[in-house]
Amino acid sequence: MKIKRYSRKMQCLAHALQSKGPKAFKMLRKLMGFPAARSLRRLSNSVDFQPGICDAIVNPLQVIVEKMDPKDRVCCLLFDEMCIRSGVYFNDAKVDS
């Protein structure tokens, strides 16, 4: 059995496509030879995700922005949140003091 090695770029591209839709990913996997879904899961599980702002991303952005012309620095930085549990709960029972 021949083991195929994928570059980190190919793995990231495949992972991004898989997250957009499993059906499309399956089709593209056949056409483009992407890694299997199981391999991508192992890749995701190997990354140590922590809550908060990721310095490994923000610091390189800071270096890039410092080199930019001031008029080109106007931008919008968005942070996406993950919802662990949806819903708002309210207990309107009156508490006697």
N, CA and C of each residue as an Amber inpcrd file, in Angstrom:
protein
   291
   0.8370000  -1.1790000   0.0000000   0.0000000   0.0000000   0.0000000
   0.8830000   1.2440000   0.0000000   0.5980000   2.1570000  -0.8960000
   1.3770000   3.3790000  -0.9930000   0.7660000   4.4530000  -0.0880000
   1.5930000   5.0540000   0.7510000   1.1360000   6.1170000   1.6410000
   1.4200000   7.4590000   0.9830000   0.3820000   8.2670000   0.8680000
   0.5310000   9.5730000   0.2370000   0.7220000  10.6390000   1.3110000
   1.6930000  11.4990000   1.1260000   1.9610000  12.6000000   2.0450000
   1.3920000  13.8830000   1.4480000   0.7400000  14.6510000   2.2870000
   0.1300000  15.8970000   1.8400000   0.8450000  17.0750000   2.4840000
   0.9890000  18.1430000   1.7160000   1.5970000  19.3560000   2.2700000
   0.6200000  19.9790000   3.2680000   1.1230000  20.8260000   4.1270000
   0.2810000  21.5060000   5.1160000  -0.7490000  22.3870000   4.4070000
  -0.3490000  23.0090000   3.2860000  -1.2850000  23.8390000   2.5230000
  -2.4490000  23.0100000   1.9940000  -2.1310000  21.8300000   1.4480000
  -3.1630000  20.9480000   0.9130000  -4.0960000  20.4770000   2.0270000
  -3.5270000  20.1460000   3.1830000  -4.3410000  19.7140000   4.3150000
  -5.2790000  20.8300000   4.7730000  -4.7650000  22.0550000   4.8550000
  -5.5820000  23.1900000   5.2920000  -6.6870000  23.4980000   4.2880000
  -6.3590000  23.4470000   3.0130000  -7.3610000  23.6740000   1.9770000
  -8.4540000  22.6160000   2.0560000  -8.0520000  21.3670000   2.1790000
  -9.0200000  20.2750000   2.2700000  -9.8960000  20.4350000   3.5100000
  -9.2900000  20.8240000   4.6140000 -10.0510000  21.0130000   5.8570000
 -11.0540000  22.1460000   5.7140000 -10.6470000  23.2450000   5.0820000
 -11.5570000  24.3730000   4.8690000 -12.7250000  23.9630000   3.9780000
 -12.4470000  23.2160000   2.9300000 -13.5100000  22.7630000   2.0350000
 -14.4460000  21.7820000   2.7310000 -13.8860000  20.9220000   3.5560000
 -14.7110000  19.9500000   4.2640000 -15.6570000  20.6540000   5.2260000
 -15.1780000  21.7190000   5.8640000 -16.0290000  22.4270000   6.8190000
 -17.1780000  23.1530000   6.1220000 -17.0410000  23.4480000   4.8310000
 -18.1070000  24.1050000   4.0750000 -19.2250000  23.1450000   3.6900000
 -18.8990000  21.8770000   3.5490000 -19.9340000  20.9140000   3.1990000
 -19.3390000  19.5570000   2.8760000 -19.7720000  18.5290000   3.5970000
 -19.1980000  17.1980000   3.3850000 -19.4660000  16.5990000   2.0080000
 -20.6140000  16.9190000   1.4120000 -20.9200000  16.3510000   0.0880000
 -19.9780000  16.9030000  -0.9740000 -19.7970000  18.2060000  -0.9550000
 -18.8880000  18.8200000  -1.9270000 -17.4610000  18.3370000  -1.6960000
 -17.0840000  18.1840000  -0.4410000 -15.7380000  17.6980000  -0.1280000
 -15.5180000  16.2930000  -0.6850000 -16.5040000  15.4320000  -0.5410000
 -16.3670000  14.0580000  -1.0460000 -16.1520000  14.0500000  -2.5590000
 -16.8910000  14.9190000  -3.2480000 -16.7410000  14.9920000  -4.6950000
 -15.3500000  15.5280000  -5.0640000 -14.9340000  16.6070000  -4.4050000
 -13.6290000  17.1850000  -4.7040000 -12.4950000  16.2530000  -4.2910000
 -12.7160000  15.4730000  -3.2560000 -11.6820000  14.5200000  -2.8280000
 -11.3850000  13.5200000  -3.9400000 -12.4310000  13.0660000  -4.6070000
 -12.2430000  12.1240000  -5.7150000 -11.5290000  12.7930000  -6.8960000
 -11.9100000  14.0370000  -7.1740000 -11.3440000  14.7470000  -8.3230000
  -9.9200000  15.2360000  -8.0830000  -9.6430000  15.7340000  -6.8730000
  -8.3690000  16.3970000  -6.6130000  -7.4230000  15.6090000  -5.7110000
  -7.8850000  14.4880000  -5.1860000  -7.0090000  13.6650000  -4.3630000
  -6.7250000  14.2480000  -2.9860000  -7.7460000  14.8510000  -2.3700000
  -7.5670000  15.3810000  -1.0250000  -7.4100000  14.2630000  -0.0040000
  -6.8630000  14.5740000   1.1630000  -6.7680000  13.5780000   2.2310000
  -8.1580000  13.1450000   2.6950000  -8.2230000  11.9870000   3.3230000
  -9.4860000  11.4660000   3.8300000  -9.9600000  12.2990000   5.0160000
 -11.2680000  12.2520000   5.2650000 -11.8550000  13.0030000   6.3810000
 -11.2160000  12.5910000   7.7110000 -10.8960000  11.3280000   7.8530000
 -10.2720000  10.8430000   9.0840000  -8.8990000  11.4960000   9.2910000
  -8.1410000  11.6400000   8.2390000  -6.8280000  12.2940000   8.3330000
  -6.9820000  13.7480000   8.7460000  -8.0040000  14.4090000   8.2170000
  -8.2410000  15.8080000   8.5660000  -8.6850000  15.9450000  10.0190000
  -9.4670000  14.9730000  10.5040000  -9.8650000  14.9830000  11.9180000
  -8.6450000  14.8500000  12.8190000  -7.7380000  13.9520000  12.4370000
  -6.5040000  13.7900000  13.2160000  -5.6900000  15.0810000  13.2140000
  -5.6530000  15.7610000  12.0860000  -4.9490000  17.0390000  11.9950000
  -5.5830000  18.0580000  12.9530000  -6.9030000  18.1590000  12.9430000
  -7.5970000  19.0990000  13.8360000  -7.3590000  18.7510000  15.3030000
  -7.3770000  17.4680000  15.6100000  -7.1820000  17.0440000  17.0040000
  -5.7620000  17.2740000  17.4920000  -4.8100000  17.4150000  16.5760000
  -3.4220000  17.6140000  16.9780000  -3.1130000  19.0650000  17.3340000
  -4.0380000  19.9710000  16.9990000  -3.8310000  21.3960000  17.2820000
  -4.3800000  21.7050000  18.6720000  -3.5790000  22.3930000  19.4740000
  -3.9910000  22.7480000  20.8260000  -4.7130000  24.0950000  20.7820000
  -6.0450000  24.0530000  20.7430000  -6.8440000  25.2670000  20.6980000
  -7.1160000  25.7510000  22.1150000  -6.9110000  27.0270000  22.3310000
  -7.1940000  27.6500000  23.6150000  -8.1270000  28.8390000  23.3670000
  -9.0060000  29.1470000  24.3190000  -9.8510000  30.3220000  24.1350000
  -9.0330000  31.6070000  24.2140000  -9.5110000  32.6370000  23.5690000
  -8.8280000  33.9270000  23.6150000  -8.2310000  34.2860000  22.2710000
  -7.4740000  35.3640000  22.2620000  -6.8420000  35.8520000  21.0390000
  -5.5440000  35.0930000  20.8030000  -5.3430000  34.6160000  19.6050000
  -4.1780000  33.8070000  19.2580000  -3.0130000  34.7200000  18.8550000
  -1.9910000  34.7720000  19.7040000  -0.8250000  35.6130000  19.4250000
  -0.0960000  35.1910000  18.1510000  -0.1620000  33.9170000  17.8070000
   0.5110000  33.4280000  16.6050000  -0.1040000  34.0210000  15.3390000
  -1.3130000  34.5360000  15.4370000  -1.9540000  35.1730000  14.2920000
  -1.8690000  36.6900000  14.3990000  -2.1110000  37.2190000  15.5940000
  -2.1400000  38.6700000  15.7790000  -0.7550000  39.2930000  15.6030000
   0.2830000  38.6750000  16.1300000   1.6330000  39.2460000  16.0250000
   2.1140000  39.3950000  14.5820000   1.9820000  38.3760000  13.7240000
   2.3660000  38.5830000  12.3140000   1.5210000  39.6550000  11.6250000
   0.2390000  39.7560000  11.9890000  -0.5960000  40.8140000  11.4220000
  -0.0680000  42.1860000  11.8210000   0.3760000  42.3120000  13.0560000
   0.9190000  43.5820000  13.5290000   2.1580000  43.9770000  12.7250000
   3.0250000  43.0160000  12.4550000   4.2390000  43.2840000  11.6710000
   3.8700000  43.7500000  10.2640000   2.8870000  43.1010000   9.6650000
   2.4580000  43.4700000   8.3090000   1.8510000  44.8700000   8.2990000
   0.9920000  45.1470000   9.2780000   0.2980000  46.4400000   9.3270000
   1.2810000  47.5790000   9.5750000   2.3050000  47.3520000  10.3810000
   3.2940000  48.3950000  10.6570000   4.0380000  48.8320000   9.3910000
   4.1400000  47.9420000   8.4250000   4.8280000  48.2550000   7.1700000
   3.9050000  48.9250000   6.1510000   2.6140000  48.9390000   6.4260000
   1.6420000  49.4870000   5.4880000   1.5830000  51.0120000   5.5750000
   1.1400000  51.6100000   4.5040000   0.8830000  53.0430000   4.4680000
  -0.2940000  53.3180000   5.4110000  -0.2550000  54.4200000   6.1920000
  -1.3340000  54.6960000   7.1490000  -2.7370000  54.6960000   6.5420000
  -2.8940000  55.1630000   5.3130000  -4.2290000  55.1890000   4.7000000
  -4.7370000  53.7790000   4.3620000  -3.8150000  52.8260000   4.2470000
  -4.2080000  51.4490000   3.9520000  -4.4700000  50.6310000   5.2170000
  -4.2860000  51.2230000   6.3760000  -4.4540000  50.4960000   7.6380000
  -5.8970000  50.4440000   8.1200000  -6.7670000  51.1870000   7.4770000
  -8.1610000  51.1920000   7.8920000  -8.7770000  49.8420000   7.5250000
  -9.2760000  49.1530000   8.5290000  -9.8450000  47.8280000   8.2820000
 -10.7980000  47.4660000   9.4090000 -11.3800000  46.3270000   9.2910000
 -12.2750000  45.8110000  10.3210000 -11.7940000  44.4080000  10.6740000
 -11.5080000  44.1970000  11.9300000 -11.0680000  42.8810000  12.3930000
 -12.2260000  42.2370000  13.1280000 -12.6770000  41.0820000  12.6400000
 -13.8270000  40.4000000  13.2200000 -13.3750000  39.1730000  13.9970000
 -14.0040000  38.9570000  15.1110000 -13.7540000  37.7620000  15.9010000
 -15.0230000  36.9300000  15.8980000 -14.8920000  35.6950000  15.5200000
 -16.0350000  34.7940000  15.5050000 -16.0890000  34.0690000  16.8400000
 -17.2770000  33.8670000  17.3310000 -17.4350000  33.1560000  18.5900000
 -18.0660000  31.8040000  18.3290000 -17.8070000  30.9020000  19.2380000
 -18.4070000  29.5810000  19.1370000 -19.5020000  29.4740000  20.1780000
 -20.6710000  29.0800000  19.7660000 -21.7840000  28.9130000  20.6920000
 -21.7460000  27.4930000  21.2490000 -21.5510000  27.3800000  22.5320000
 -21.5170000  26.0580000  23.1500000 -22.9360000  25.5510000  23.3760000
 -23.8150000  26.4510000  23.8050000 -25.2060000  26.0670000  24.0070000
 -26.0740000  27.2750000  23.6710000 -27.0470000  27.0710000  22.8200000
 -27.8900000  28.2000000  22.4400000 -29.0720000  28.3090000  23.3950000
 -29.6090000  29.4970000  23.4760000 -30.8040000  29.7190000  24.2890000
 -30.5480000  30.6910000  25.4150000 -31.6070000  31.3860000  25.7750000
 -31.5660000  32.2980000  26.9080000 -32.5970000  31.7990000  27.9020000
 -32.1990000  31.6930000  29.1340000 -33.0830000  31.1700000  30.1680000
 -33.2840000  32.2350000  31.2310000 -34.5250000  32.3830000  31.6570000
 -34.8450000  33.3870000  32.6540000 -35.7500000  32.7650000  33.6960000
 -35.3670000  32.9110000  34.9430000 -36.1700000  32.4030000  36.0410000
 -36.8580000  33.5980000  36.6760000 -38.1720000  33.7160000  36.4810000
 -38.8820000  34.8730000  37.0040000 -39.5010000  34.6160000  38.3760000
 -39.1280000  33.5280000  39.0080000 -39.6150000  33.2450000  40.3520000
 -39.1040000  34.3080000  41.3180000 -39.9970000  34.8370000  42.1260000
 -39.6010000  35.8790000  43.0600000 -38.9510000  35.2500000  44.2730000
 -37.8730000  35.8580000  44.6860000 -37.1330000  35.3720000  45.8310000
 -37.4490000  36.2860000  47.0060000 -37.9360000  35.7230000  48.1080000
 -38.2080000  36.5160000  49.3060000 -36.9250000  36.7060000  50.0920000
 -36.6690000  37.9190000  50.5240000 -35.4570000  38.2020000  51.2940000
 -35.6860000  37.9060000  52.7410000
